[in-house]
């Protein structure tokens, strides 16, 4: 019997796309999820939050478990998943932040002073931790923790390049990062039709693990961690691919997806995705 346990903390914030059509105002937010996997003495944190205030809340939450925080594992290089490393290392000086080579490379882009000034600080003025501290490259596809092995699953291009998931086989826990979403519109603005098909293949690979629990990088906080979110994310991608072909304008695609998914949170992500998809088609024409 495993002594490993896990807990999650979800925090809400404003979405990144804010020029969307009127309507659905009550759904115009998104949440990030941080996961703590802990044993008898130590703990591993998977992903951090965006703002100084959110990451302080995360630190206080971690301290409530009274464990030695040994590792922070970062699933991918989007800033809202690693911006808290600096604060957490200040609170837990011996912790090591780890990520794959591609995730680290992307984090240096997202966390560069130029990108923070032009993008993140514009959306969250004076709220982004500075200066950034970046994860170290882990050159293995697994790491040990209190005798257990955690496996790093390379998902490839899902909602961005070089995404990963963390698999804890002893407890059937898949911390899926942004390879899977739970009740929230997918961020497809960085994708192409080809990469969306790759994303579907990545989900099929994750399904082969037969996880008992799937924690996603973005979820409605009240939702459970049922593995059905794997199929739900896959179906969303299939629907977007189909409706992109069946519609002409950005608004047509946006409304068609909203009709299928009227209760998903963060329609701003869908609006940004629709704009990017139709811009790509126009560029090919």
N, C-alpha and C positions, 0 to 999 in steps of 0.2 A: 504493500500500500504506500502510495506517495505522500510525502509530507508537504509537497508544494501546494501553495494556494495562490489565488490571484484576486485582484480587485481593480476597479477602473474608476477614473474620475473624468467626467465630461464637463466642459465649460462652453458656454455659448458666446459667440461674438458676431459682429457684423460680417456679412459676406464681402467678397472682394469686388464683385460686379454690382454697381449701384445705379446704372442708367437704364434699368429694365422698364418695360411698360407698366402702367398702373395696374393695380390688382394684386392679390395675394400678399398684401402688406404684412399680414399676420405670420406669414411663412418666411419672411425675408431676414433670416438669420441662419447661422451654421454653428455646429459645435465641433470641437476637437476632443479626441479621447486619448488619455494617457493610461497606460496599464502598468500595474505593479505586480510582479510575480515574486513571491517570497517563500523562503524556507524557514528553518528554525532560527537562523541568525542573520542571514543575508537577504538581499533583495536585488532585483533587476527592474529597472524602469524602461518601458518601451515608449519612446517619443515624449516630447515636451509640448509647451504651449507657445502662444504668439507674443503676448504682452507681458510687461513687468508685473502687473497686478495678477494676471492669471498664473504666472509661474511662481509667484510668492504663495498663492493659494495651493499650488501643487506641492511646493516644499513643505508647507504646514501639514498637508495631507500625508505625505510620505513619512514625516516625523512621527505621526500618530501610530504608525505600525511598529515603532521601536526596533527597527532592523538596520543593519549596516548596508547602506546602498553601495553595491559593488560595481555595477555596470549601468550605463544608460545606452540602450540600443536604439539607433535612429533608423527608421524604415526606409526613408528616402530624403532627397535634398530640398523639399519645399520648406520654406522658412518657418511656417506655422508649426512644423514638427520638430525643429531643433533650436529655435531661438532661445529656449530656456536653459541651454547647457551652461552658460556663464553663471547664472544665478544658482543653479543646482550645484555646480562645482564649488562655489563659494560656501554653500551650506554643508556640503559633503566633500571635503577637500581630497579624499582618497578615491573618489569615484572615477572610473574610466568611461569615456564616451566613445562608442564604437559604431562603425558603419562600413558598408562595402566601399570599394574604391570609387565606383561611379556615384554613389550617394554622397561621398565626401566631395568629389569634384563638383557636383551640382550645388552642394551647400556653400562652397566657396563663391559660386556665382550669385546665389540668392542672398548670401550674407555680406557681399561686398559693400563697402560704404556707398558706392555709386548707386547700386541697385536699391539699397535700403532708402536712400534719400529720394530716389525718383519714383519708387513704387510703395514700399511698405510704410515709410514714414508719412507719405501723402495720405494713406488710408487710415493709419493709426498714429497720428502726430505725437511725438515725444513719448510713445508707449513701447517702442521696440528696445530690448536690452542692447546696450552698446558698451565697449566694442564686442564683436562676436567672438565666441570661442567655438571651434569646429571639432567634430568627432575625428578620432584617429581611424586609419584604415585597418580593418581586420582582414587578414589574408587567408582566412579559413572559412569554410562554410558551416562552422559550428563553434560553440564555446561551452565550457563546463561551468556548472554552478552547483555547489553543494553536492557534487557527485552526479548530478543530472546533466544531460546533454541537450542544449538548445540548438536547433538546426535553422540555418538561414536559408530561406527559399528565395532564389532569384526569380522575380516575376517578370523582369524585363520592362518594356514600355507599357504601363497601364495608364494612369492619368498624367504621368510624366516619365522621363527616361530613368532607367536604372532603379525601379522600385523593388522592394523586398517585403517578405513577411517573415515572422519569427514563429517557429513551430516547437511547442513543448510536448513531445509525444507522451510523456509519462502521465500527463493529465488531459491529453486530447485537446489542448488549447492552441488555436491558431490566432495570433495577433497579426491581422492581415494588412495593416497600414492602409494605403489608399488603393490597394488592389480590389477591395470590396467596400461597398457603401451600405449603410443601414438606414433606410427611410429618408435619405437626403439625395438631391439631384447630383449626378456625377459631374465632375470637372472634366470636360472633354475638349476644352479650348486648345490644348496642346496636342491633341490627337489628330490622326488622319484615318481614313477608312481602313487602310492597311494595318495601322497600329491598333485600331479598335478590334480587329479580328485577332491580332496577337493577344490582346487583353482577354478575349474570350478563351483562347487556348490556355492562358495562364490560370484562369478560373477553373477550367477543366482539370488542370494539373493539381490545383489546391483541393478540389473535390476528391481526388484519389487518396488524399490523406485520411478521409473520413473523420474530420474533427468533430468533437462533441460541442465545442464552443468556438465561435468566431467573433472576435472583437475587431471592429473596423475603425479606421482613422477618423471617420466622420459618421456620427450616428445620432438619432434622436435619443436623448439621454434615458428616456423611460423604456426604450425598446430592449428586449432581451438579446442574448447572443446566439440565437438559433442559427444553425448552419444553413437554413433556407436562404439566408442573405446571399449566399454564393449564386444560387439559381436566380434570385431576384436581380442581382447586378448583371448577370449574363443576359437576362431577358431585356433589361433596360438598354443594354448595348445593341442587341438585335433590333429592338424597336427603333432606336435612334438611327441605325444604319438604314433600315427600311424606309422610315419617314423622311429621312434626308433625300432619298431618291424620289419619293412621291410628292414632295413639296417644292415650291419655287423660291419663295421669299423667306427671310429670316423669321418674320412674324408667323408665317404659315407653319414652319417647323416648330417653333416655340409653342404655338397654340396646340398643334397636333400632339406634342409630347405632354403638354399640360392636361389635355383631355384624357390621356392614358394614366397620368400620374398626378391627379389633382391635389393630393395631400402630402406629396414629398416636400421637404423643407429646402430652402435656399434656391428659389427659382432664378436667382441671379446667375448661378452656375449654369443653368440651362440656357439662359439668354446669351451668356458669353460663349457657350458651346455652339449654339445655333449660328451666331455671328461668324465664328471661326469656320464652321463647316461650309456656309454659303460663300464666304470670302475665298475659300480654297477652290470651290467649284468655279467661281467667277474668274479666278486666276488661270484655271485650266482652259477656259472657253476661248 
